[in-house]
Amino acid sequence: VQIAQIYEFQGNYPEMMNEYIDFVDLSGNNIDMVQGILQSALQNDPEGGKAEALRQVLLFRTQKNASNTLYVEMLLWLSLQQKDFETAFIQAKALDRRLGRDGYLVFSVGSLSLSNQNFDVAIKAFNIIVEKGIDNPYYTDGRIGLLNANFQKLNSLYERDKAAFVKLEEDYNATLDELGYHSGTIGLVRNLARIKAVYLDKVDESIELLNKAIKLPGATPRMQAECKIELADVYLIQGEVWEAALLYGQVDKAFKEDPLGHEAKFKNARLSFYIGEFEWAKAQLDVLKAATSKLIANDAMELSLLIQDHTSYNGEPEALKIFARADMLQVMMLYDKALVTLDSIPAKYPFIDLNANVLFRKAEIALKTGDYKKADECLEALLQKHPSSVLADLSLFKRAEINETLLDNKPLAMELYQKLMTDFPGSLYVTQARIRFRSLRGDVL
């Protein structure tokens, strides 16, 4: 190990890796220790030289001594460290067969792929587990994982393929019929309820399903609270504001210092914003700025600033009320009414900063209704008319994404990703923009 550290200091990564793998060869019990050391080393590897040296050493030794599974295990571990889930999946399949692990390694790769939003690899991995049959020890978890991966994949797409959601609803129903309705499948019930309410216009069925889930035997208070938040979201689609507020309030009270309670408090504050109770909404949002969840804290800060900017002495609270009403209509999926409401703002208040938000909301609605060209035009107008808006970097990223994935205009997408990196170097979206730009350019990532 000390010799390996000397080689690392000298920048001789192939010999460094040879020493570490020699140490693993002395006893397989050393593998966890070596992986811990290498994990730190690979985190400080901006050029990828250490990772490539380790890969080459392991490949050479695998070819030289194919019977030694330690090398394949290390290759699988390296692929996961690099988030190369496709390669990890292939390695896990081979290692599972050789070690007789009943699909454990494939299932693990599927779970990691899903948590990293690599849905295609997750779906392939879980499919293998399901195909092994009901007697496999990972069958139930694989079945649930497969549904979750398909749901998250469809939910992540701009395009709303109703036929795909109909098929997914059938798969959820078949799985619940097989596995039963109990605390172990309550997550499936919650997802099915969302599919029905958001994508299939079956709001009443969704409400009935969630009320059933809340009363399932063995459901923990946390499971019930998660279902209550989902149920409140569905009530909002129906415009049942007070029913939604009551449920959000129950979860907020029961999970006061918990991220789940913070989520409920944020959604209740946002609901107050929708109905024009700005002072109350801002008070709740300001409390959430210190929330443990970074996502909730950021969302709370953004909405609080929006309220502050447009209700201060030089703001236009009436314009914000119209904007909030349009947001509520969008939640209810009444997109035509939402657009009419949004269009009334620049007509009545042509010179306010809120019009950047209006254009962004119109782009969001256009995406949801499949009018991708219109979405691109709205974002382009936002960037031209409001170049210093707080939404400018996000709008640039969204435009690039739309042109790359939906309008098949790769040159423009590259141009927009590059502009984002140049004009907004501190943006949260720069890392993603750099990866996508390099991918479009044909770099080997």
C-alpha positions in Angstrom: 0.0 0.0 0.0 2.8 2.4 0.8 4.6 1.6 -2.5 1.3 2.3 -4.3 1.1 5.7 -2.6 4.6 6.5 -3.7 3.7 5.6 -7.3 0.6 7.8 -7.0 2.7 10.7 -5.8 5.0 10.2 -8.8 2.1 10.0 -11.2 2.9 6.5 -12.2 -0.7 5.3 -12.1 -0.3 1.8 -13.8 2.2 0.7 -11.2 0.1 2.3 -8.5 -2.8 0.1 -9.5 -0.6 -3.0 -9.9 0.4 -2.6 -6.3 -3.1 -2.3 -5.0 -4.3 -5.3 -7.0 -1.4 -7.3 -5.8 -2.5 -6.4 -2.3 -6.1 -7.7 -3.2 -4.5 -10.9 -4.6 -2.8 -11.6 -1.2 -6.3 -12.1 0.3 -9.7 -11.4 -1.0 -10.5 -9.9 2.4 -8.5 -6.8 1.4 -10.9 -5.9 -1.3 -13.1 -3.6 0.8 -10.1 -1.8 2.2 -8.6 -1.3 -1.3 -11.9 -0.1 -2.7 -12.1 2.5 0.1 -8.6 3.8 -0.7 -9.3 3.8 -4.5 -12.6 5.6 -4.0 -10.8 8.6 -2.5 -8.1 8.4 -5.2 -10.6 8.3 -8.1 -12.4 11.3 -6.7 -9.2 13.3 -7.2 -8.8 12.2 -10.8 -9.9 15.1 -13.1 -8.2 13.7 -16.2 -9.3 10.1 -15.6 -5.8 8.7 -15.7 -6.1 6.7 -12.5 -9.4 5.2 -13.5 -8.1 4.2 -16.9 -4.9 2.7 -15.4 -7.0 0.6 -13.0 -9.3 -0.6 -15.9 -6.3 -1.6 -18.0 -4.6 -3.5 -15.1 -7.9 -5.3 -14.3 -8.6 -6.2 -18.0 -5.0 -7.6 -18.4 -5.3 -9.7 -15.3 -8.8 -10.9 -16.2 -7.5 -12.1 -19.6 -4.4 -13.7 -18.0 -6.4 -15.4 -15.2 -10.1 -15.7 -16.2 -10.9 -18.0 -13.2 -10.1 -15.2 -10.7 -13.5 -13.5 -10.1 -11.9 -10.8 -7.9 -10.8 -8.9 -11.0 -14.3 -9.0 -12.5 -15.7 -7.8 -9.2 -13.3 -4.9 -9.2 -14.2 -4.1 -12.8 -17.9 -4.0 -11.8 -17.0 -1.8 -8.9 -15.0 0.6 -11.1 -17.9 0.9 -13.7 -20.3 1.8 -10.8 -17.8 4.4 -9.5 -17.7 6.0 -13.0 -21.5 5.7 -13.3 -21.0 3.6 -16.4 -24.2 1.6 -15.7 -24.4 0.0 -19.2 -21.0 -1.7 -18.7 -21.7 -2.4 -15.1 -24.9 -4.2 -16.2 -23.0 -6.5 -18.6 -20.4 -7.3 -15.9 -23.1 -7.9 -13.3 -24.8 -10.4 -15.5 -21.6 -12.4 -16.2 -20.6 -12.3 -12.5 -24.0 -13.3 -11.3 -23.9 -16.4 -13.5 -20.4 -17.3 -12.4 -21.0 -16.9 -8.7 -24.6 -18.2 -8.7 -25.9 -15.1 -6.9 -29.5 -15.5 -8.1 -29.5 -12.1 -9.8 -28.3 -10.1 -6.7 -25.7 -8.2 -8.6 -28.0 -7.4 -11.5 -30.7 -6.2 -9.1 -28.1 -4.0 -7.3 -27.0 -2.4 -10.6 -30.7 -1.9 -11.5 -31.4 -0.1 -8.2 -28.3 2.1 -8.6 -29.2 2.9 -12.2 -32.7 3.9 -11.2 -31.4 6.2 -8.3 -29.1 7.8 -10.9 -32.0 8.2 -13.4 -30.5 5.8 -16.0 -33.9 4.3 -16.7 -33.0 2.2 -19.7 -30.4 0.2 -17.8 -32.6 -0.1 -14.8 -35.5 -1.5 -16.9 -33.1 -4.1 -18.5 -31.8 -5.1 -15.1 -35.2 -5.5 -13.5 -36.6 -7.3 -16.5 -33.9 -10.0 -16.0 -35.0 -10.4 -12.4 -38.7 -10.7 -13.3 -37.9 -13.2 -16.0 -36.3 -15.5 -13.4 -39.7 -16.1 -12.0 -41.6 -15.8 -8.8 -39.3 -18.3 -6.9 -36.4 -15.9 -7.3 -35.7 -14.1 -4.0 -35.6 -10.7 -5.7 -38.7 -11.2 -7.8 -41.0 -9.0 -5.8 -38.5 -6.1 -5.5 -37.6 -6.6 -9.2 -41.3 -6.3 -10.2 -41.7 -3.1 -8.2 -38.4 -1.7 -9.5 -39.5 -2.4 -13.1 -42.7 -0.5 -12.6 -41.0 2.4 -10.9 -38.3 2.6 -13.6 -41.0 2.7 -16.4 -43.0 5.3 -14.5 -40.1 7.6 -13.8 -38.9 7.3 -17.4 -42.3 8.3 -18.8 -42.7 11.0 -16.2 -39.3 12.5 -17.1 -40.2 12.9 -20.8 -41.6 16.1 -22.3 -43.7 14.1 -24.7 -46.9 12.7 -23.0 -47.6 9.4 -24.7 -51.1 8.5 -23.4 -51.0 5.0 -24.9 -47.8 4.3 -22.9 -49.5 5.5 -19.7 -52.6 3.3 -20.4 -50.2 0.3 -20.8 -48.4 1.3 -17.6 -51.7 1.5 -15.7 -52.5 -2.0 -16.8 -49.1 -3.2 -15.6 -49.6 -1.6 -12.2 -53.0 -3.1 -11.9 -51.7 -6.6 -12.8 -48.8 -6.3 -10.4 -51.1 -5.2 -7.5 -53.5 -8.0 -8.3 -50.5 -10.4 -8.0 -48.7 -8.9 -5.0 -51.7 -7.6 -3.2 -52.5 -4.2 -1.5 -50.4 -3.9 1.6 -47.8 -1.7 3.2 -45.1 -3.2 1.0 -46.9 -2.1 -2.2 -48.2 1.3 -1.0 -45.6 3.0 -3.2 -47.1 1.3 -6.3 -50.6 2.5 -5.2 -49.3 6.0 -4.9 -47.8 6.0 -8.4 -50.8 4.4 -9.9 -53.0 7.2 -8.3 -50.8 9.8 -10.0 -51.0 8.1 -13.4 -54.7 8.1 -13.1 -55.1 11.7 -12.0 -52.4 13.5 -14.0 -52.1 11.5 -17.2 -55.4 9.6 -17.7 -58.0 12.1 -16.4 -59.3 9.6 -13.8 -59.3 11.9 -10.8 -62.1 10.2 -8.9 -60.5 6.8 -9.2 -57.2 8.3 -8.0 -58.9 9.8 -4.9 -60.6 6.5 -4.1 -57.3 4.6 -4.5 -55.3 7.0 -2.2 -58.0 6.9 0.5 -57.8 3.1 0.3 -53.9 3.3 0.6 -54.1 5.5 3.7 -56.2 2.8 5.5 -54.1 -0.2 4.5 -53.1 -2.4 7.4 -49.5 -2.0 8.4 -49.1 1.4 6.8 -46.7 3.5 8.9 -47.5 7.2 9.7 -44.9 8.2 7.1 -46.5 6.1 4.4 -49.9 7.6 5.3 -48.5 11.1 5.2 -46.9 10.5 1.7 -50.3 9.4 0.5 -52.0 12.4 2.1 -49.6 14.7 0.2 -50.4 12.9 -3.1 -54.1 13.1 -2.3 -53.9 16.8 -1.6 -52.1 17.2 -5.0 -55.0 15.4 -6.7 -57.6 17.6 -4.8 -55.8 20.6 -6.2 -56.3 19.3 -9.8 -60.0 19.3 -9.0 -59.8 22.8 -7.6 -60.6 21.6 -4.1 -58.4 24.1 -2.3 -59.6 23.7 1.3 -59.5 19.8 1.2 -55.9 20.1 -0.1 -54.9 22.7 2.5 -56.3 20.5 5.3 -54.2 17.5 4.2 -51.1 19.5 3.8 -51.6 21.0 7.2 -52.0 17.5 8.8 -48.7 16.3 7.4 -46.9 19.6 8.3 -48.1 19.3 11.9 -47.3 15.5 12.2 -43.8 15.9 10.7 -42.8 19.3 11.9 -38.9 19.1 11.6 -38.9 16.4 8.9 -38.3 16.9 5.1 -41.8 15.4 4.6 -43.3 18.1 6.8 -41.2 20.7 4.9 -42.6 19.5 1.6 -46.2 19.7 3.0 -45.6 23.2 4.4 -44.1 24.4 1.0 -47.1 23.0 -0.9 -49.5 24.7 1.5 -47.6 28.0 1.1 -47.7 27.7 -2.6 -51.5 27.0 -2.4 -51.9 30.2 -0.4 -49.9 31.9 -3.2 -52.4 30.5 -5.8 -55.4 32.1 -4.1 -53.7 35.4 -3.6 -52.9 35.2 0.2 -49.4 36.6 -0.4 -48.5 37.8 3.1 -49.3 34.4 4.7 -47.6 32.5 1.9 -44.4 34.6 2.2 -44.3 34.1 6.0 -44.4 30.3 5.6 -41.9 30.4 2.7 -39.4 32.4 4.8 -39.5 29.7 7.5 -38.7 27.1 4.8 -35.5 28.9 3.6 -33.7 27.1 6.4 -35.2 23.7 5.4 -32.8 20.7 5.4 -33.9 19.8 1.9 -31.9 22.0 -0.5 -34.6 21.6 -3.2 -37.4 22.8 -0.8 -35.2 25.7 0.5 -34.4 26.9 -3.0 -38.0 26.6 -4.2 -39.2 28.5 -1.1 -36.6 31.2 -1.7 -37.6 31.7 -5.3 -41.3 32.0 -4.6 -40.7 34.2 -1.6 -38.6 36.6 -3.8 -41.2 36.6 -6.5 -43.9 37.7 -4.0 -41.5 40.3 -2.5 -40.6 41.8 -5.8 -44.2 42.2 -6.9 -45.9 43.3 -3.7 -43.3 45.8 -2.5 -44.0 49.6 -2.8 -43.1 49.7 -6.5 -44.6 46.3 -7.4 -47.8 45.3 -9.0 -49.7 43.0 -6.6 -52.7 42.9 -8.9 -50.5 41.6 -11.7 -49.1 38.9 -9.3 -52.7 37.9 -8.4 -53.5 37.3 -12.1 -50.2 35.3 -12.5 -51.0 33.2 -9.4 -54.4 32.5 -10.7 -52.9 31.3 -14.0 -50.5 29.0 -12.0 -53.6 27.5 -10.3 -55.3 26.9 -13.6 -52.1 25.2 -14.9 -52.1 22.9 -11.9 -55.8 22.1 -12.7 -54.6 21.3 -16.3 -56.9 24.0 -17.7 -54.2 25.1 -20.1 -56.3 27.2 -22.4 -57.7 29.3 -19.6 -54.2 29.6 -18.1 -52.8 31.0 -21.3 -55.7 33.5 -21.7 -55.0 34.6 -18.1 -51.2 34.9 -18.7 -51.8 36.9 -21.9 -53.8 39.5 -19.9 -50.8 40.5 -17.9 -48.5 42.0 -20.6 -51.6 43.5 -22.2 -52.5 45.4 -18.9 -48.9 45.8 -17.5 -46.5 45.9 -20.5 -43.4 47.1 -18.6 -43.2 44.9 -15.5 -40.5 42.3 -14.8 -43.2 39.7 -14.2 -43.5 39.3 -17.9 -40.4 37.2 -18.0 -42.2 34.7 -15.7 -45.2 34.9 -17.9 -43.2 33.8 -21.0 -41.6 31.0 -19.0 -45.0 29.7 -17.8 -46.2 29.8 -21.4 -43.2 27.8 -22.5 -44.1 25.2 -19.7 -47.7 24.9 -20.9 -46.5 24.6 -24.6 -44.3 21.7 -23.5 -47.1 20.0 -21.7 -49.4 20.3 -24.6 -46.8 19.1 -27.2 -46.3 22.4 -28.9 -42.5 22.3 -28.8 -41.9 25.0 -31.4 -44.1 27.4 -29.4 -42.2 26.5 -26.2 -38.9 27.4 -28.0 -40.3 30.7 -29.3 -41.5 31.7 -25.8 -38.0 31.0 -24.3 -36.3 32.8 -27.1 -38.6 35.8 -26.5 -37.8 35.7 -22.8 -34.0 35.8 -23.5 -34.4 38.7 -26.0 -36.7 40.8 -23.9 -35.4 40.0 -20.4 -31.7 39.0 -20.8 -30.9 39.8 -17.2 -33.8 37.9 -15.7 -33.1 35.3 -13.0 -34.7 32.8 -15.4 -32.2 33.5 -18.2 -29.8 30.6 -17.5 -32.6 28.1 -17.0 -34.3 29.4 -20.2 -31.1 28.9 -22.1 -30.7 25.4 -20.8 -34.4 24.5 -21.6 -34.1 25.9 -25.1 -31.0 23.8 -25.8 -32.7 20.8 -24.4 -35.8 21.3 -26.5 -33.7 21.8 -29.7 -31.6 18.7 -28.9 -34.3 16.3 -28.0 -37.6 17.5 -29.5 -36.8 19.7 -32.5 -33.8 17.8 -33.7 -31.8 21.0 -34.2 -28.4 19.8 -32.8 -26.3 22.7 -34.1 -28.5 25.2 -32.3 -28.6 23.1 -29.2 -24.7 23.1 -29.2 -24.7 26.9 -29.7 -27.1 27.4 -26.8 -25.2 25.0 -24.4 -22.0 26.9 -25.2 -23.7 30.3 -24.6 -24.9 29.1 -21.2 -21.3 28.0 -20.3 -19.9 31.3 -21.5 -22.5 33.8 -20.3 -23.5 32.1 -17.0 -20.4 30.2 -15.7 -21.8 30.1 -12.2 -25.1 28.6 -13.2 -26.4 25.4 -11.7 -26.9 24.0 -15.2 -23.4 24.5 -16.5 -22.2 21.0 -15.6 -25.1 19.4 -17.4 -24.7 21.8 -20.3 -21.0 20.8 -20.6 -21.8 17.1 -20.6 -24.4 17.5 -23.3 -22.3 19.8 -25.4 -19.4 17.4 -25.4 -21.8 14.5 -26.2 -23.2 16.4 -29.2 -19.7 17.2 -30.4 -18.9 13.5 -30.4 -16.4 13.4 -27.5 -15.9 10.1 -25.8 -17.3 10.6 -22.3 
